[in-house]
């Protein structure tokens, strides 16, 4: 893995050493040292230091072995009373750019090399289910293998973006922040891609979204081991419902634990659906759209289609009146659940 050289400086004292490349001998030594430390000892610096935007120095470098022209870049950060100098290179991105036409067939996977300041290229694709994810991941693997044969340990970003009707709807309603779990682009080398480490990470994020909300199209693709993995995270707790007494009383044992229902102090509509059924409520409909009577006789309706309105962008209905969700993206706090259904819900962990 490449090293980045980051040097904190008192800019008031040292800035003249960098602005406009005035001390070219010193900075040229820095570049040569960087190249040697990062496995580019045989590469040649071409020409003098150049400056962009007043804060970026860069040098043109040539790797004759792979026919790649790339840059070593030095960026000045003047924030705070201490500044810093960061030196990095864009070799990996330029290697992909040079050989992009030679990569194996990659229909459905876009190769994005970025501008000259980008360190790494991205292999980007969309998927709607596990089969499509794995199919396109195999294309990424083939491309990564080709690049690894050119230069070992080349790192690329694997940008896998969930697609489909639900995603399109939430983007249209401008609540696509709900998709944060699946908005991933891990930086990976061929070893991580070949072993499946990168795929496992993408799947984990996909299942995180699916089980947090109990989206049926994702949940039906999950195995019991995937659910176990979801709950193995130290910050992921299941729900307990206290039927009497004080939940803070450690001797209180009048509660039921639902080890397949996730809560973080809130419940999503999907987890609320299953909890109400388990607690004996007469719930009509599906996890995506259901109706249930509250403790005061009010009729409550919850739907993952209720988006684009309310204080937090999502809402539910109580006697046909819109009520904004307590927090973003179809979630209710435990107090609201108690007010609506008389259920005292707490997080539970062993």
JOMO-V636968 format. One line per field, one symbol per residue. phi: phi as a letter, one per 20 degrees, with the letter a starting at -180 (. if undefined). psi: psi as a letter, one per 40 degrees, with the letter a starting at -180 (. if undefined). A space follows every 10 residues. Layout:
# JOMO-V636968
phi->???
psi->???
This chain:
# JOMO-V636968
phi->.fedeccfce ffedgffdfm lfeffffffg fgfffffdnd geedfdnefc cclmccdbce ccdfgdmdeb cdccdedefm fdebdddbcd gfffffgfdg fefggcgnce edemefeefc edddbdbdbf ffgffffffg fffffgffff bfmfdceded dfcpgffgff ffeldfffeg fdecbfecef gffffngfff ffffffffff efdlfffeff eeeffffgfg efffeddeec deeameffff efdebdedfd debcnccfgf ffgfffffen feedocfeab cbeefenfed ccbfeecnbn gdncbcdclm dfcfffbfmm ccfffffffe cmdedcfcbe
psi->hiihhhhhih dddedeedhe fdgddddddd dddddddeef deihhhaiii hheeehiihh ihhddefhha ihhhhhheii ehaihhhiif dddddddded eeiihfhehh hheaaeehdi ihhhiiieid dddddddddd dddddddddd hifhhihghh hhiidddddd ddeffedded degigihiid ddddeedddd dddddddddd ddefhdddde ehiddddddd eeheehiiih hheiahdehe ehegihhgee hhifeihidd ddddddddee ighhaiddhi iihideeihh hhheegieii dfeiiihhfe hhhhidiigf ihiddddddd efhhhiihi.
